[in-house]
């Protein structure tokens, strides 16, 4: 085999090895994002119109999230929030629509105290997605009912469902440990 043929074979082999390494690296990044974000990964892919732009968006979320100074609440504050939540649930019987609004406000206050910026619903969803991606569907569903309840377009059963959805996120935020 001539030197030029040997060099050609080596270059081709090197290109193949590099391409395989890049492919494996990209697959591991994708898998990591899918595991971290859960169902939010697929939702973001659909919304962004493709994996590459969705993955860029999810990495931006991670970078923004890394700048947060998230903290675990002291036991006393967690108990206070739990008592407030119980009060919101108790008021549901007499004021279902108001209780759904109160639940939304309580979650926003809890997020803020934990260290999340609370800059509006869409931003809250993006910020929560990094560590709470599996609970976001609950939050979205509850928020949708809350918005519709302001125009009288909800049933008591939908309002009850919103409270269940809010509770899922509330409990996760309240009990979240910063051991990650």
N, CA and C atoms as an extended XYZ file, in Angstrom:
540
Properties=species:S:1:pos:R:3:atomname:S:1:resname:S:1:resid:I:1 pbc="F F F"
N         0.849       -1.169        0.000 N   UNK     1
C         0.000        0.000        0.000 CA  UNK     1
C         0.897        1.235        0.000 C   UNK     1
N         0.562        2.187       -0.823 N   UNK     2
C         1.381        3.395       -0.937 CA  UNK     2
C         1.126        4.307        0.255 C   UNK     2
N         2.036        5.258        0.468 N   UNK     3
C         1.904        6.215        1.576 CA  UNK     3
C         0.637        7.058        1.437 C   UNK     3
N         0.333        7.478        0.225 N   UNK     4
C        -0.847        8.319        0.042 CA  UNK     4
C        -2.128        7.536        0.340 C   UNK     4
N        -2.151        6.251       -0.023 N   UNK     5
C        -3.311        5.414        0.267 CA  UNK     5
C        -3.435        5.200        1.773 C   UNK     5
N        -2.335        4.968        2.451 N   UNK     6
C        -2.337        4.782        3.901 CA  UNK     6
C        -2.822        6.046        4.618 C   UNK     6
N        -2.358        7.195        4.178 N   UNK     7
C        -2.779        8.473        4.768 CA  UNK     7
C        -4.277        8.679        4.543 C   UNK     7
N        -4.774        8.334        3.358 N   UNK     8
C        -6.198        8.473        3.054 CA  UNK     8
C        -7.032        7.591        3.983 C   UNK     8
N        -6.611        6.342        4.178 N   UNK     9
C        -7.328        5.425        5.063 CA  UNK     9
C        -7.318        5.953        6.497 C   UNK     9
N        -6.187        6.467        6.971 N   UNK    10
C        -6.073        6.999        8.331 CA  UNK    10
C        -6.965        8.221        8.505 C   UNK    10
N        -6.966        9.112        7.529 N   UNK    11
C        -7.804       10.317        7.604 CA  UNK    11
C        -9.284        9.929        7.639 C   UNK    11
N        -9.675        9.002        6.777 N   UNK    12
C       -11.073        8.568        6.754 CA  UNK    12
C       -11.441        7.938        8.099 C   UNK    12
N       -10.564        7.084        8.623 N   UNK    13
C       -10.833        6.447        9.920 CA  UNK    13
C       -10.942        7.495       11.028 C   UNK    13
N       -10.071        8.497       10.997 N   UNK    14
C       -10.113        9.562       12.013 CA  UNK    14
C       -11.418       10.350       11.925 C   UNK    14
N       -11.844       10.652       10.707 N   UNK    15
C       -13.101       11.388       10.509 CA  UNK    15
C       -14.274       10.564       11.049 C   UNK    15
N       -14.278        9.272       10.771 N   UNK    16
C       -15.352        8.399       11.251 CA  UNK    16
C       -15.356        8.352       12.778 C   UNK    16
N       -14.189        8.224       13.390 N   UNK    17
C       -14.092        8.174       14.857 CA  UNK    17
C       -14.575        9.491       15.460 C   UNK    17
N       -14.162       10.616       14.889 N   UNK    18
C       -14.599       11.923       15.394 CA  UNK    18
C       -16.114       12.065       15.247 C   UNK    18
N       -16.654       11.653       14.107 N   UNK    19
C       -18.094       11.749       13.886 CA  UNK    19
C       -18.852       10.875       14.891 C   UNK    19
N       -18.351        9.675       15.154 N   UNK    20
C       -18.978        8.802       16.147 CA  UNK    20
C       -18.928        9.429       17.546 C   UNK    20
N       -17.790        9.997       17.895 N   UNK    21
C       -17.649       10.639       19.207 CA  UNK    21
C       -18.609       11.820       19.351 C   UNK    21
N       -18.708       12.628       18.321 N   UNK    22
C       -19.627       13.776       18.355 CA  UNK    22
C       -21.070       13.274       18.452 C   UNK    22
N       -21.412       12.251       17.704 N   UNK    23
C       -22.760       11.692       17.752 CA  UNK    23
C       -23.096       11.135       19.131 C   UNK    23
N       -22.162       10.401       19.720 N   UNK    24
C       -22.386        9.864       21.066 CA  UNK    24
C       -22.510       10.977       22.094 C   UNK    24
N       -21.693       11.998       21.955 N   UNK    25
C       -21.746       13.138       22.877 CA  UNK    25
C       -23.098       13.845       22.781 C   UNK    25
N       -23.564       14.051       21.545 N   UNK    26
C       -24.856       14.715       21.356 CA  UNK    26
C       -25.995       13.855       21.896 C   UNK    26
N       -25.920       12.554       21.714 N   UNK    27
C       -26.957       11.667       22.236 CA  UNK    27
C       -26.978       11.684       23.762 C   UNK    27
N       -25.798       11.732       24.380 N   UNK    28
C       -25.772       11.755       25.849 CA  UNK    28
C       -26.308       13.081       26.379 C   UNK    28
N       -26.020       14.188       25.686 N   UNK    29
C       -26.589       15.486       26.094 CA  UNK    29
C       -28.097       15.471       25.961 C   UNK    29
N       -28.584       14.921       24.868 N   UNK    30
C       -30.029       14.842       24.641 CA  UNK    30
C       -30.679       13.984       25.722 C   UNK    30
N       -30.080       12.844       26.010 N   UNK    31
C       -30.630       11.946       27.023 CA  UNK    31
C       -30.645       12.631       28.392 C   UNK    31
N       -29.595       13.367       28.711 N   UNK    32
C       -29.533       14.082       29.985 CA  UNK    32
C       -30.647       15.119       30.064 C   UNK    32
N       -30.850       15.868       28.977 N   UNK    33
C       -31.925       16.867       28.953 CA  UNK    33
C       -33.295       16.201       29.065 C   UNK    33
N       -33.478       15.085       28.375 N   UNK    34
C       -34.764       14.387       28.443 CA  UNK    34
C       -35.041       13.896       29.860 C   UNK    34
N       -34.020       13.391       30.521 N   UNK    35
C       -34.209       12.915       31.893 CA  UNK    35
C       -34.465       14.069       32.849 C   UNK    35
N       -33.754       15.143       32.675 N   UNK    36
C       -33.901       16.269       33.596 CA  UNK    36
C       -35.246       16.965       33.435 C   UNK    36
N       -35.668       17.181       32.206 N   UNK    37
C       -36.873       17.965       31.946 CA  UNK    37
C       -38.136       17.113       31.824 C   UNK    37
N       -37.991       15.820       31.667 N   UNK    38
C       -39.155       14.952       31.567 CA  UNK    38
C       -40.061       15.351       30.414 C   UNK    38
N       -41.367       15.403       30.644 N   UNK    39
C       -42.316       15.735       29.573 CA  UNK    39
C       -42.101       17.140       29.000 C   UNK    39
N       -41.459       17.992       29.759 N   UNK    40
C       -41.199       19.360       29.286 CA  UNK    40
C       -40.245       19.347       28.094 C   UNK    40
N       -39.389       18.326       28.002 N   UNK    41
C       -38.475       18.209       26.864 CA  UNK    41
C       -39.287       18.105       25.568 C   UNK    41
N       -40.216       17.159       25.518 N   UNK    42
C       -41.015       16.964       24.295 CA  UNK    42
C       -41.869       18.192       23.993 C   UNK    42
N       -42.420       18.796       25.011 N   UNK    43
C       -43.235       19.998       24.825 CA  UNK    43
C       -42.391       21.119       24.211 C   UNK    43
N       -41.173       21.256       24.681 N   UNK    44
C       -40.285       22.310       24.170 CA  UNK    44
C       -39.865       22.007       22.740 C   UNK    44
N       -39.620       20.737       22.430 N   UNK    45
C       -39.281       20.347       21.049 CA  UNK    45
C       -40.432       20.717       20.120 C   UNK    45
N       -41.658       20.403       20.531 N   UNK    46
C       -42.824       20.730       19.699 CA  UNK    46
C       -42.956       22.242       19.524 C   UNK    46
N       -42.790       22.980       20.613 N   UNK    47
C       -42.957       24.438       20.558 CA  UNK    47
C       -41.850       25.116       19.758 C   UNK    47
N       -40.634       24.577       19.838 N   UNK    48
C       -39.498       25.195       19.160 CA  UNK    48
C       -39.393       24.759       17.704 C   UNK    48
N       -40.091       23.711       17.337 N   UNK    49
C       -40.052       23.262       15.954 CA  UNK    49
C       -38.859       22.389       15.629 C   UNK    49
N       -38.175       21.867       16.607 N   UNK    50
C       -37.048       20.977       16.356 CA  UNK    50
C       -36.201       20.782       17.590 C   UNK    50
N       -35.441       19.692       17.566 N   UNK    51
C       -34.617       19.333       18.722 CA  UNK    51
C       -33.483       20.321       18.988 C   UNK    51
N       -32.823       20.757       17.941 N   UNK    52
C       -31.647       21.624       18.152 CA  UNK    52
C       -32.043       22.920       18.848 C   UNK    52
N       -33.073       23.589       18.344 N   UNK    53
C       -33.466       24.860       18.961 CA  UNK    53
C       -34.083       24.611       20.335 C   UNK    53
N       -34.788       23.515       20.514 N   UNK    54
C       -35.360       23.191       21.826 CA  UNK    54
C       -34.248       22.929       22.831 C   UNK    54
N       -33.244       22.202       22.427 N   UNK    55
C       -32.143       21.898       23.344 CA  UNK    55
C       -31.355       23.151       23.700 C   UNK    55
N       -31.226       24.064       22.760 N   UNK    56
C       -30.591       25.354       23.080 CA  UNK    56
C       -31.414       26.093       24.135 C   UNK    56
N       -32.721       26.106       23.940 N   UNK    57
C       -33.617       26.763       24.898 CA  UNK    57
C       -33.506       26.118       26.280 C   UNK    57
N       -33.486       24.793       26.326 N   UNK    58
C       -33.405       24.101       27.613 CA  UNK    58
C       -32.067       24.356       28.293 C   UNK    58
N       -30.998       24.435       27.527 N   UNK    59
C       -29.691       24.762       28.126 CA  UNK    59
C       -29.681       26.198       28.640 C   UNK    59
N       -30.360       27.117       27.931 N   UNK    60
C       -30.474       28.503       28.434 CA  UNK    60
C       -31.229       28.527       29.756 C   UNK    60
N       -32.256       27.722       29.841 N   UNK    61
C       -33.000       27.632       31.102 CA  UNK    61
C       -32.092       27.138       32.224 C   UNK    61
N       -31.293       26.133       31.923 N   UNK    62
C       -30.366       25.621       32.942 CA  UNK    62
C       -29.372       26.694       33.378 C   UNK    62
N       -28.862       27.450       32.415 N   UNK    63
C       -27.914       28.516       32.747 CA  UNK    63
C       -28.565       29.580       33.614 C   UNK    63
N       -29.772       29.975       33.257 N   UNK    64
C       -30.493       30.974       34.061 CA  UNK    64
C       -30.753       30.414       35.459 C   UNK    64
N       -31.178       29.174       35.520 N   UNK    65
C       -31.494       28.529       36.791 CA  UNK    65
C       -30.262       28.450       37.688 C   UNK    65
N       -29.107       28.236       37.093 N   UNK    66
C       -27.868       28.137       37.877 CA  UNK    66
C       -27.566       29.445       38.613 C   UNK    66
N       -28.081       30.555       38.121 N   UNK    67
C       -27.852       31.852       38.762 CA  UNK    67
C       -28.796       32.109       39.936 C   UNK    67
N       -29.839       31.294       40.076 N   UNK    68
C       -30.771       31.491       41.181 CA  UNK    68
C       -30.102       31.091       42.493 C   UNK    68
N       -30.469       31.756       43.529 N   UNK    69
C       -30.010       31.373       44.866 CA  UNK    69
C       -31.181       30.700       45.574 C   UNK    69
N       -31.441       29.461       45.155 N   UNK    70
C       -32.565       28.721       45.712 CA  UNK    70
C       -32.216       28.244       47.114 C   UNK    70
N       -33.220       28.284       47.956 N   UNK    71
C       -32.968       27.869       49.335 CA  UNK    71
C       -34.105       26.994       49.837 C   UNK    71
N       -33.755       26.140       50.748 N   UNK    72
C       -34.734       25.321       51.442 CA  UNK    72
C       -35.338       26.187       52.545 C   UNK    72
N       -36.615       26.057       52.731 N   UNK    73
C       -37.281       26.836       53.769 CA  UNK    73
C       -37.067       26.186       55.136 C   UNK    73
N       -36.947       27.019       56.160 N   UNK    74
C       -36.885       26.452       57.515 CA  UNK    74
C       -38.189       25.723       57.831 C   UNK    74
N       -38.127       24.787       58.719 N   UNK    75
C       -39.292       23.981       59.083 CA  UNK    75
C       -40.478       24.856       59.476 C   UNK    75
N       -40.239       25.893       60.245 N   UNK    76
C       -41.328       26.769       60.686 CA  UNK    76
C       -42.041       27.420       59.496 C   UNK    76
N       -41.282       27.905       58.512 N   UNK    77
C       -41.898       28.528       57.325 CA  UNK    77
C       -42.679       27.501       56.516 C   UNK    77
N       -42.143       26.287       56.412 N   UNK    78
C       -42.863       25.242       55.688 CA  UNK    78
C       -44.192       24.949       56.366 C   UNK    78
N       -44.198       24.914       57.698 N   UNK    79
C       -45.448       24.691       58.434 CA  UNK    79
C       -46.426       25.837       58.203 C   UNK    79
N       -45.921       27.065       58.177 N   UNK    80
C       -46.793       28.219       57.933 CA  UNK    80
C       -47.432       28.132       56.543 C   UNK    80
N       -46.618       27.783       55.549 N   UNK    81
C       -47.171       27.628       54.197 CA  UNK    81
C       -48.199       26.498       54.158 C   UNK    81
N       -47.908       25.397       54.838 N   UNK    82
C       -48.845       24.278       54.855 CA  UNK    82
C       -50.169       24.704       55.501 C   UNK    82
N       -50.101       25.499       56.542 N   UNK    83
C       -51.324       25.998       57.181 CA  UNK    83
C       -52.087       26.931       56.238 C   UNK    83
N       -51.349       27.789       55.542 N   UNK    84
C       -52.010       28.670       54.565 CA  UNK    84
C       -52.710       27.852       53.494 C   UNK    84
N       -52.036       26.787       53.024 N   UNK    85
C       -52.637       25.934       52.009 CA  UNK    85
C       -53.922       25.301       52.536 C   UNK    85
N       -53.896       24.836       53.773 N   UNK    86
C       -55.102       24.250       54.374 CA  UNK    86
C       -56.239       25.264       54.402 C   UNK    86
N       -55.918       26.516       54.720 N   UNK    87
C       -56.926       27.563       54.725 CA  UNK    87
C       -57.511       27.800       53.342 C   UNK    87
N       -56.662       27.796       52.337 N   UNK    88
C       -57.134       27.975       50.957 CA  UNK    88
C       -58.090       26.841       50.593 C   UNK    88
N       -57.729       25.619       50.953 N   UNK    89
C       -58.587       24.475       50.645 CA  UNK    89
C       -59.917       24.557       51.393 C   UNK    89
N       -59.879       24.992       52.637 N   UNK    90
C       -61.110       25.097       53.420 CA  UNK    90
C       -62.053       26.148       52.828 C   UNK    90
N       -61.516       27.230       52.328 N   UNK    91
C       -62.340       28.287       51.738 CA  UNK    91
C       -62.933       27.883       50.389 C   UNK    91
N       -62.418       26.806       49.812 N   UNK    92
C       -62.890       26.362       48.505 CA  UNK    92
C       -64.399       26.086       48.524 C   UNK    92
N       -64.901       25.541       49.617 N   UNK    93
C       -66.324       25.184       49.708 CA  UNK    93
C       -67.206       26.407       49.464 C   UNK    93
N       -66.824       27.534       50.061 N   UNK    94
C       -67.642       28.747       49.935 CA  UNK    94
C       -67.248       29.623       48.755 C   UNK    94
N       -65.970       29.600       48.381 N   UNK    95
C       -65.472       30.489       47.316 CA  UNK    95
C       -64.529       29.728       46.380 C   UNK    95
N       -65.046       28.839       45.550 N   UNK    96
C       -64.149       28.038       44.704 CA  UNK    96
C       -63.259       28.883       43.790 C   UNK    96
N       -63.834       29.866       43.111 N   UNK    97
C       -63.023       30.675       42.188 CA  UNK    97
C       -61.976       31.479       42.942 C   UNK    97
N       -62.360       32.060       44.053 N   UNK    98
C       -61.405       32.827       44.853 CA  UNK    98
C       -60.294       31.958       45.408 C   UNK    98
N       -60.633       30.723       45.781 N   UNK    99
C       -59.631       29.806       46.322 CA  UNK    99
C       -58.601       29.416       45.271 C   UNK    99
N       -59.055       29.251       44.040 N   UNK   100
C       -58.109       28.929       42.957 CA  UNK   100
C       -57.139       30.094       42.767 C   UNK   100
N       -57.653       31.315       42.793 N   UNK   101
C       -56.775       32.489       42.709 CA  UNK   101
C       -55.832       32.567       43.887 C   UNK   101
N       -56.336       32.261       45.088 N   UNK   102
C       -55.487       32.267       46.288 CA  UNK   102
C       -54.384       31.213       46.183 C   UNK   102
N       -54.731       30.042       45.644 N   UNK   103
C       -53.737       28.977       45.481 CA  UNK   103
C       -52.620       29.428       44.543 C   UNK   103
N       -53.002       30.090       43.455 N   UNK   104
C       -52.014       30.589       42.500 CA  UNK   104
C       -51.093       31.617       43.176 C   UNK   104
N       -51.676       32.517       43.929 N   UNK   105
C       -50.879       33.535       44.627 CA  UNK   105
C       -49.962       32.905       45.666 C   UNK   105
N       -50.442       31.899       46.370 N   UNK   106
C       -49.635       31.228       47.382 CA  UNK   106
C       -48.422       30.547       46.742 C   UNK   106
N       -48.643       29.914       45.619 N   UNK   107
C       -47.522       29.270       44.916 CA  UNK   107
C       -46.508       30.309       44.457 C   UNK   107
N       -46.979       31.431       43.964 N   UNK   108
C       -46.063       32.491       43.526 CA  UNK   108
C       -45.242       33.015       44.706 C   UNK   108
N       -45.886       33.202       45.850 N   UNK   109
C       -45.140       33.659       47.043 CA  UNK   109
C       -44.120       32.617       47.481 C   UNK   109
N       -44.519       31.355       47.445 N   UNK   110
C       -43.609       30.274       47.823 CA  UNK   110
C       -42.408       30.227       46.887 C   UNK   110
N       -42.673       30.360       45.593 N   UNK   111
C       -41.568       30.385       44.627 CA  UNK   111
C       -40.612       31.521       44.944 C   UNK   111
N       -41.163       32.694       45.168 N   UNK   112
C       -40.344       33.867       45.446 CA  UNK   112
C       -39.484       33.647       46.695 C   UNK   112
N       -40.100       33.131       47.747 N   UNK   113
C       -39.354       32.918       48.988 CA  UNK   113
C       -38.281       31.846       48.826 C   UNK   113
N       -38.531       30.865       47.976 N   UNK   114
C       -37.526       29.831       47.725 CA  UNK   114
C       -36.366       30.370       46.889 C   UNK   114
N       -36.568       31.515       46.217 N   UNK   115
C       -35.502       32.106       45.423 CA  UNK   115
C       -35.753       32.142       43.940 C   UNK   115
N       -36.933       31.704       43.514 N   UNK   116
C       -37.284       31.789       42.096 CA  UNK   116
C       -37.785       33.193       41.794 C   UNK   116
N       -37.369       33.765       40.659 N   UNK   117
C       -37.997       35.018       40.253 CA  UNK   117
C       -39.443       34.706       39.849 C   UNK   117
N       -40.340       35.573       40.159 N   UNK   118
C       -41.750       35.338       39.817 CA  UNK   118
C       -42.179       36.433       38.849 C   UNK   118
N       -41.733       36.316       37.609 N   UNK   119
C       -41.898       37.369       36.600 CA  UNK   119
C       -43.045       37.090       35.635 C   UNK   119
N       -44.094       36.465       36.076 N   UNK   120
C       -45.192       36.144       35.173 CA  UNK   120
C       -45.222       34.658       34.895 C   UNK   120
N       -46.376       34.181       34.514 N   UNK   121
C       -46.595       32.747       34.385 CA  UNK   121
C       -45.621       32.066       33.420 C   UNK   121
N       -45.452       32.595       32.215 N   UNK   122
C       -44.578       31.943       31.228 CA  UNK   122
C       -43.145       31.836       31.737 C   UNK   122
N       -42.659       32.882       32.349 N   UNK   123
C       -41.300       32.858       32.904 CA  UNK   123
C       -41.225       31.871       34.069 C   UNK   123
N       -42.271       31.842       34.898 N   UNK   124
C       -42.290       30.897       36.018 CA  UNK   124
C       -42.203       29.461       35.509 C   UNK   124
N       -42.945       29.159       34.462 N   UNK   125
C       -42.919       27.807       33.906 CA  UNK   125
C       -41.518       27.467       33.411 C   UNK   125
N       -40.902       28.378       32.686 N   UNK   126
C       -39.549       28.100       32.189 CA  UNK   126
C       -38.567       27.913       33.342 C   UNK   126
N       -38.691       28.738       34.374 N   UNK   127
C       -37.770       28.633       35.508 CA  UNK   127
C       -37.998       27.350       36.303 C   UNK   127
N       -39.234       26.977       36.481 N   UNK   128
C       -39.546       25.752       37.228 CA  UNK   128
C       -39.180       24.490       36.453 C   UNK   128
N       -39.155       24.585       35.130 N   UNK   129
C       -38.956       23.395       34.304 CA  UNK   129
C       -37.638       22.695       34.574 C   UNK   129
N       -36.640       23.412       35.041 N   UNK   130
C       -35.319       22.812       35.240 CA  UNK   130
C       -35.357       21.755       36.334 C   UNK   130
N       -36.054       22.009       37.422 N   UNK   131
C       -36.101       21.030       38.506 CA  UNK   131
C       -37.481       20.433       38.730 C   UNK   131
N       -38.488       20.987       38.095 N   UNK   132
C       -39.854       20.519       38.341 CA  UNK   132
C       -40.595       20.231       37.040 C   UNK   132
N       -39.880       19.753       36.039 N   UNK   133
C       -40.469       19.522       34.720 CA  UNK   133
C       -41.605       18.524       34.719 C   UNK   133
N       -41.592       17.599       35.648 N   UNK   134
C       -42.635       16.575       35.689 CA  UNK   134
C       -43.921       17.093       36.330 C   UNK   134
N       -43.861       18.256       36.969 N   UNK   135
C       -45.034       18.810       37.652 CA  UNK   135
C       -45.654       19.961       36.863 C   UNK   135
N       -44.998       20.391       35.814 N   UNK   136
C       -45.471       21.573       35.096 CA  UNK   136
C       -46.833       21.399       34.438 C   UNK   136
N       -47.158       20.197       34.008 N   UNK   137
C       -48.483       20.002       33.404 CA  UNK   137
C       -49.573       20.305       34.423 C   UNK   137
N       -49.318       19.962       35.681 N   UNK   138
C       -50.273       20.313       36.737 CA  UNK   138
C       -50.429       21.831       36.825 C   UNK   138
N       -49.286       22.510       36.821 N   UNK   139
C       -49.307       23.969       36.963 CA  UNK   139
C       -50.006       24.618       35.770 C   UNK   139
N       -49.699       24.147       34.568 N   UNK   140
C       -50.338       24.702       33.376 CA  UNK   140
C       -51.857       24.498       33.416 C   UNK   140
N       -52.274       23.287       33.768 N   UNK   141
C       -53.708       22.985       33.801 CA  UNK   141
C       -54.415       23.847       34.838 C   UNK   141
N       -53.811       23.986       36.013 N   UNK   142
C       -54.416       24.798       37.069 CA  UNK   142
C       -54.490       26.256       36.647 C   UNK   142
N       -53.421       26.753       36.060 N   UNK   143
C       -53.393       28.155       35.645 CA  UNK   143
C       -54.437       28.427       34.561 C   UNK   143
N       -54.603       27.482       33.650 N   UNK   144
C       -55.604       27.639       32.596 CA  UNK   144
C       -57.002       27.771       33.206 C   UNK   144
N       -57.296       26.936       34.184 N   UNK   145
C       -58.602       27.016       34.844 CA  UNK   145
C       -58.734       28.346       35.563 C   UNK   145
N       -57.665       28.785       36.220 N   UNK   146
C       -57.707       30.071       36.934 CA  UNK   146
C       -58.030       31.208       35.967 C   UNK   146
N       -57.382       31.223       34.829 N   UNK   147
C       -57.615       32.276       33.837 CA  UNK   147
C       -59.063       32.229       33.344 C   UNK   147
N       -59.535       31.046       33.012 N   UNK   148
C       -60.908       30.911       32.521 CA  UNK   148
C       -61.941       31.229       33.603 C   UNK   148
N       -61.586       30.979       34.863 N   UNK   149
C       -62.552       31.244       35.938 CA  UNK   149
C       -62.822       32.738       36.086 C   UNK   149
N       -61.890       33.556       35.673 N   UNK   150
C       -62.089       35.002       35.728 CA  UNK   150
C       -63.189       35.473       34.792 C   UNK   150
N       -63.501       34.664       33.809 N   UNK   151
C       -64.573       35.021       32.865 CA  UNK   151
C       -65.810       34.158       33.076 C   UNK   151
N       -65.831       33.384       34.167 N   UNK   152
C       -66.997       32.567       34.479 CA  UNK   152
C       -67.175       31.372       33.572 C   UNK   152
N       -66.096       30.882       32.967 N   UNK   153
C       -66.195       29.782       32.003 CA  UNK   153
C       -65.754       28.442       32.592 C   UNK   153
N       -65.864       28.289       33.910 N   UNK   154
C       -65.428       27.041       34.524 CA  UNK   154
C       -66.528       26.454       35.396 C   UNK   154
N       -66.450       25.151       35.533 N   UNK   155
C       -67.372       24.453       36.423 CA  UNK   155
C       -66.693       24.260       37.776 C   UNK   155
N       -67.485       23.945       38.758 N   UNK   156
C       -66.927       23.673       40.087 CA  UNK   156
C       -65.971       22.487       40.024 C   UNK   156
N       -66.294       21.513       39.210 N   UNK   157
C       -65.420       20.339       39.070 CA  UNK   157
C       -64.062       20.745       38.465 C   UNK   157
N       -64.061       21.630       37.494 N   UNK   158
C       -62.794       22.112       36.924 CA  UNK   158
C       -61.996       22.875       37.978 C   UNK   158
N       -62.691       23.674       38.770 N   UNK   159
C       -62.016       24.420       39.839 CA  UNK   159
C       -61.420       23.468       40.876 C   UNK   159
N       -62.156       22.417       41.201 N   UNK   160
C       -61.635       21.409       42.130 CA  UNK   160
C       -60.387       20.747       41.542 C   UNK   160
N       -60.450       20.429       40.260 N   UNK   161
C       -59.283       19.847       39.591 CA  UNK   161
C       -58.088       20.780       39.615 C   UNK   161
N       -58.348       22.080       39.454 N   UNK   162
C       -57.251       23.058       39.508 CA  UNK   162
C       -56.589       23.041       40.876 C   UNK   162
N       -57.389       22.919       41.920 N   UNK   163
C       -56.816       22.860       43.273 CA  UNK   163
C       -55.926       21.627       43.436 C   UNK   163
N       -56.352       20.499       42.871 N   UNK   164
C       -55.538       19.277       42.932 CA  UNK   164
C       -54.221       19.508       42.181 C   UNK   164
N       -54.307       20.152       41.023 N   UNK   165
C       -53.095       20.432       40.238 CA  UNK   165
C       -52.167       21.390       40.982 C   UNK   165
N       -52.734       22.449       41.535 N   UNK   166
C       -51.901       23.384       42.297 CA  UNK   166
C       -51.231       22.679       43.476 C   UNK   166
N       -51.977       21.790       44.120 N   UNK   167
C       -51.418       21.100       45.287 CA  UNK   167
C       -50.181       20.280       44.900 C   UNK   167
N       -50.199       19.655       43.727 N   UNK   168
C       -49.050       18.847       43.302 CA  UNK   168
C       -47.786       19.702       43.244 C   UNK   168
N       -47.875       20.875       42.628 N   UNK   169
C       -46.703       21.758       42.550 CA  UNK   169
C       -46.378       22.338       43.928 C   UNK   169
N       -47.401       22.738       44.665 N   UNK   170
C       -47.190       23.320       45.985 CA  UNK   170
C       -46.404       22.352       46.873 C   UNK   170
N       -46.835       21.105       46.930 N   UNK   171
C       -46.151       20.129       47.777 CA  UNK   171
C       -44.721       19.892       47.326 C   UNK   171
N       -44.510       19.867       46.033 N   UNK   172
C       -43.159       19.660       45.521 CA  UNK   172
C       -42.252       20.841       45.872 C   UNK   172
N       -42.751       22.052       45.705 N   UNK   173
C       -41.961       23.239       46.047 CA  UNK   173
C       -41.724       23.335       47.546 C   UNK   173
N       -42.705       22.999       48.322 N   UNK   174
C       -42.592       23.117       49.772 CA  UNK   174
C       -41.606       22.110       50.342 C   UNK   174
N       -41.624       20.903       49.817 N   UNK   175
C       -40.783       19.839       50.357 CA  UNK   175
C       -39.468       19.662       49.620 C   UNK   175
N       -39.217       20.464       48.599 N   UNK   176
C       -38.015       20.335       47.785 CA  UNK   176
C       -36.773       20.529       48.639 C   UNK   176
N       -35.869       19.599       48.564 N   UNK   177
C       -34.613       19.689       49.301 CA  UNK   177
C       -33.508       20.124       48.338 C   UNK   177
N       -32.643       20.980       48.809 N   UNK   178
C       -31.557       21.495       47.951 CA  UNK   178
C       -30.357       20.561       47.948 C   UNK   178
N       -30.584       19.273       47.898 N   UNK   179
C       -29.498       18.298       47.933 CA  UNK   179
C       -29.084       17.865       46.536 C   UNK   179
N       -29.422       18.657       45.536 N   UNK   180
C       -29.082       18.302       44.152 CA  UNK   180
C       -27.704       18.762       43.814 C   UNK   180
